[in-house]
Amino acid sequence: MATVTAQPQAPAEPSLLQARHRAVADPVFRLVSLACGLLVLVILALIAVSMTSKALPALRYAGLSFVTSSVWNPAAGQYGALAFVWGTLVTSLIAVLIGVPVSLGIALLLTEVAPRAMRTPVIYLVDLLAAIPSVVYGLWALLVLVSPIDRVYGSIENAVSGIPVLDTLFGGGHTGKAIFTAGLILALMITPIVTSLSREVFATVPRAQKEAALALGATRWEMIRGSVLSYGRSGVVGSVMLGLARAMGETIAVALIVGSSPQVTAHLFRSGDTMAAVIANQFNESTQGSTYQSALIALGVLLFALTIAVNLAARAVLNRSEKQLGAAL
């Protein structure tokens, strides 16, 4: 009796309808993606145009002194934003200098060092910190932190008295509602953001790349420095820039603890003010359509431009370092 062997059938050709669907889907997807990208640019342009138009009366009134003067006295018609720009930059710099190393340390702990059973609870805790509203941070600092830290500032001031640089930074009087206190709270607020993004970047490092470094005799730190940090440099810079933007634009928490004193000072334990904080504190006091309100809107425009400038500068530095790294390899 003859045995009939079934021949494997060739896969069926896609139907004409499926082919047409694929031919239409790709161009539509490209158009939708392009539209979404352009929509972001259009929204940013509309925000910039509308705010600038409302800020023009104050800019014409104050002229160049708006960015060169530190005198802010609306009753006398004096609008100088330099003290607020200084306070914004200093508090943000303090936040980055304190928050970023802690964030990167936590991210490396979760991806390279901590046992698997420990990672999930710590990740949940970090995400929970990111979900806390900024006003809660500000109220906690105002009610709990301000008084004890004022005593700490006094001890530090006595310890560094007479030391040239440290006396300039940490001497000259102190108060709990100070620039440094605002920087500490901002550091606490940006830590979960930078940590979460950096952790995701470090998790994408190829395992083979790390094992190759260890196989060549590298220590764990050398492997992290040479493989993990180098591979994730772009992502880390992006997370830091996002944290810096959060610090520069933070309003309520800073407004509660910075001291609301417009002054340009190198003494970090003194009170100060930021652009976002002064807008939140004084906008309701201004009259609709007045030069005072226009000056506050101009502060928002200046903050917007400053944030963009910082991000562009960071991107330029990153591109240059990547080119140097590529040339070295």
Secondary structure by P-SEA (a helix, b strand, c coil): cbbbbbcccccccccaaaaaaaaaaaaaaaaaaaaaaaaaaaaaaaaaaaaaaaaaaaaaaacccccccccccccccbbbaaaaaaaaaaaaaaaaaccaaaaaaaaaaacccccccaaaaaaaaaaaaaaccaaaaaaaaacccaaaaaaaaaaaaaaaccccccccccccccccccaaaaaaaaaaaaaaaaaaaaaaaaaaccaaaaaaaaaacccaaaaaaccccccaaaaaaaaaaaaaaaaaacccccccccccccccccccccccccaaaaaaacccccccccaaaaaaaaaaaaaaaaaaaaaaaaaaaaaaaaaaaaaac
